[in-house]
Amino acid sequence: MHILNFEAFLVAITLLTITPGIDTVLVIKNTSRSGGRDGVVTSLGICLGLFVHATFSAIGISAILLQSSELFLAMKLVGATYLIWLGIGGLKAAFKSHSGLMIDDSVARMSSVRRPLKEGFLSNVLNPKTAVFYLAFLPQFIDPQYSPLLQAMTMAGIHFVIAMFWQCCLAGAVSSAKRFFASPVALKWMEGITGSVLIFLGSKLLFDEQS
């Protein structure tokens, strides 16, 4: 494995993973909505998006985000708008009547395969800060004597394993409190809180100054 300063990379990527952010909020939101399976599939979608950013970083496409303010702002707008849209969906659900997490199994199976996977993947891929982070972070550990793409994919794979483990534990913790989340009132509060946080994060992403 040709990764420079591997120990430093491992510590840094682990700290990045466990730091609460958009991914954490989305996993909690989807787990509270439809159970632990939705949370796990959401995590899978999020982690698959890491390979997209690693590829862009390795071949230099992400550099455009730093060189072109117009493209950066356009991607920022798309990603932030999607997060705000997810948040608005959560707020709408908070004002609707809920019967807890007792939903039809066929609906749960379809949701677990399609909706949370798409939400997790798009929320990660459309986040320009993740792209810029990968562009700035991965090159510090890439040995120029070997394939940058292979090294970037390896680091993304390590990030994938760490993030999946952490987020699945998080989904399990939320799901284990099923009696609490089975309460219609508790579910409304969770939908409202996570929806509001997603709107906040999306708005912050939208209005933050380009670094």
N, C-alpha and C positions, 0 to 999 in steps of 0.2 A: 504494500500500500504506500504510494508515493505522496504522502501528505505532510507538509512541513508543520512542525510544532503541533503535532496531533493532540497532545494532552491539553494544550491551550485551546485548540479548536473544540475539543470535547466539553471542556468546562464552559466555554462561552456559549456554545449552542444549547447546552442544557439549561443555563441560566435564562437564555432567550426564550426557551420553550415554556418554562414554568412561570415566566412573568405574565400576569394577567393582561389580556388584550382582546382583540377582536375574535380570535379563535376560541378563547375561553368562553366569551359571552355566547357565541353561536352554538357551541357544544352544550352549554347549560340550557340555552333556550330550546333547542331541539329535543334534548333529553326530557325536559319538563313537559314538552308538548306531546310527545308520543312514546316516551320510555327510553330505556338504555340502548336499545338497538338503533334508534334514530341517532343517538349521540355518537355511537361507535361509527356508523356510516358517515355521519357528518365529519368526524375526525379523519376517516379515510379520504374523503373528498378534499379536505384541507391539505392533508399530507401529500396527496397526488399532485397538487398544485406546486409543491416545492420543486419537483423535477422540471416543471416549466421554467421557473425562475432560474434554476441551476443551469439549464440549457442556454437561456438568454444571456446569463452572466458569462458562460464559457465562450460563447461565440461573439460576444461584444455587442449584442443588440441592445442590451440594457443601458449601454453607454449613451445611447441616443436620449434617454430620459434626462441625463445630466447636461447634454449639449444642446438640446432643443427644448426651450421653455414652453413652446406651443404644444409639442407632443406630450411633455410631462403634465401640463395642465389638462390636456384632453384626457389622458389616462386617469389623472386624479379625479376628474369630474365623473367619469364612467364608474370607477371603483367606489367613490364616495356616494354617488347616487344609488348604486345597488345596495350599499349598506343601509342607507336611509330608507330605501324601499322595504328592506327586510324589517327594519325597526318599526315602520308604519304598519306593516302586516302584524307585528306583535302587539302593537297598541290597539289595532282593530279587534284582534282576537281577545284582548283583555276586556273589551266592552261587550263582547258577545257572551251568551250563556254557555257555560261549560258543564259537562257531567264528569269532570275529572279525566283520568287517563284511560278510562274503560272505553276503548274504541274497537271497532270491528277488526278481526285479525287480518282479513284480506286487505283492508285499507292500510293497516299497519305494515304489512309486507310490501305493498306497492310504495308506500311512503319511504320505507327504509331503504329501498333500492334506488329510487329516483330523486325524490325531492331533497332529502338531506344531503345526498351525494352531490347533487348539482349546486345546492346552496354553499356547501363547504368548499367545493372546487372553485366556484366563481368568486367567492369572497376572498379567497387566497390569491388567485391569478389576477384579479382586478385590483389588487392592493399595490399601488406603485411604491409604497414604502418598503414592502417586502422585496420588490425587484431591485430598488436602489440599495437596500441593505445587502442583498446577495452580491450585487456588483461590487460593493465596497468591502464586503467581509470575506468572500471566498478567495479572491486573489492573494490575500495575505498567507494562505496556506497551500497554494498551488506551486508545485515545483515546475519551473519552466522547461526542464529537460524532459518532461513526460507529458502525455496528452492532457491538456486542460479540461477537455470534455469528460474524460474518464474520471479524473480527480473530482470534478464538480459533481458528477453523478454519484460517486462514492460518498462524498460529504452530504449530498442530499439524501442518500439512502440512510446514512447514520441519523440525520435529522428526522427522517421519516420514522425510524424505529423509536427514537426517544419521544417524539411528539405523539405517536400513536399510543405508546404506553401511558404517558401522562394524561392525555385526553380521555382515554378509555377508563382509566382510574377515576377521573373526574366524572365521567358519565355514569360509572358504577355507583359513585358516592351519591350523586343526585337521584339515580334510579332507586337506590336502597331506601331512600326516604319516600317510598311510594305512597305511604299513608298520608303524608303531608301533601304531596303533590296530587293525590287523588281528590283532595278537597277542591271544589270549584272556586272557592274564594282564594285559596293559595295559588291555584293555577292562574287565576286572573292577575294576581299580584306579580307572579313570576313573569308572565307574558308582558305585563306593563313595564316592569323594571328592566328586563332584558331588552325589550323593544326600545325603551327610552335610552338605554346605554348604547345600543347600536346606532340610533339616530345621532347621539352625541359624538360617538367615534367617527361616524361618517361625516358629520359636520366639521369636526376637528380636522379630519383628513382633507376635507375640501378647502378649508380656509387657512390651514397652516402655511406659513411661508416656505417657499422652496429653499431647501438648505444647499 
